[in-house]
Amino acid sequence: MIVRTLQECEQSNRRIVSPDGNWESTRMQLKEDQTGYAFNITTIYAGKDFFLHYKRHFESVYCISGRGEIESKVDGKVYPITPGTLYILDQHDPHMLRAFEELKLACVFNPPLTGREVHNPDGSYDLEAAPIEA
Ligand SMILES: CC(=O)NCC[C@H](N)C(=O)O
């Protein structure tokens, strides 16, 4: 069994701040845990509006707090994000993410993140980013 707290993870190199200034994410569970998926607590900063496209990952995102929306760039549909909303990117869907207020999100990735992923210019993550201790 592995037990970690958000507080201890936030105070370690598991907390990644996006260089584009849009978000930060605390990587609580990673590939090195050998479970086949990763679990992160992500904060999207208020007012941010940006493009994401996980070409090599599936992601499920559960809203804990805040208010925003997700727009599919496949069909243009817009879905509100409020506490209790889960969106599942099961088709590697390109999308816009908008935070009207700061969003606190619980995010699961398959395949698992390796540690220091930040977005490529095309909105994707690489499959093997540097580990957190790098
Ligand atoms: C919702 C989303 O994908 N935000 C970007 C950060 C990501 N959740 C991560 O933890 O790397």
The ligand as an SDF file (V2000), in Angstrom:
LIG
                    3D

 11 10  0  0  0  0  0  0  0  0999 V2000
   -7.1680   19.4160  -16.9340 C   0  0  0  0  0  0  0  0  0  0  0  0
   -5.7650   19.3280  -17.3880 C   0  0  0  0  0  0  0  0  0  0  0  0
   -5.3940   18.4890  -18.1570 O   0  0  0  0  0  0  0  0  0  0  0  0
   -4.9530   20.2530  -16.8770 N   0  0  0  0  0  0  0  0  0  0  0  0
   -3.5410   20.2900  -17.1620 C   0  0  0  0  0  0  0  0  0  0  0  0
   -2.7030   19.6380  -16.0850 C   0  0  0  0  0  0  0  0  0  0  0  0
   -2.9390   18.1520  -15.9880 C   0  0  0  0  0  0  0  0  0  0  0  0
   -4.1580   17.8530  -15.3090 N   0  0  0  0  0  0  0  0  0  0  0  0
   -1.8010   17.5060  -15.2340 C   0  0  0  0  0  0  0  0  0  0  0  0
   -1.9920   17.0750  -14.1130 O   0  0  0  0  0  0  0  0  0  0  0  0
   -0.7150   17.4430  -15.7900 O   0  0  0  0  0  0  0  0  0  0  0  0
  1  2  1  0
  2  3  2  0
  2  4  1  0
  4  5  1  0
  5  6  1  0
  6  7  1  0
  7  8  1  0
  7  9  1  0
  9 10  2  0
  9 11  1  0
M  END
$$$$
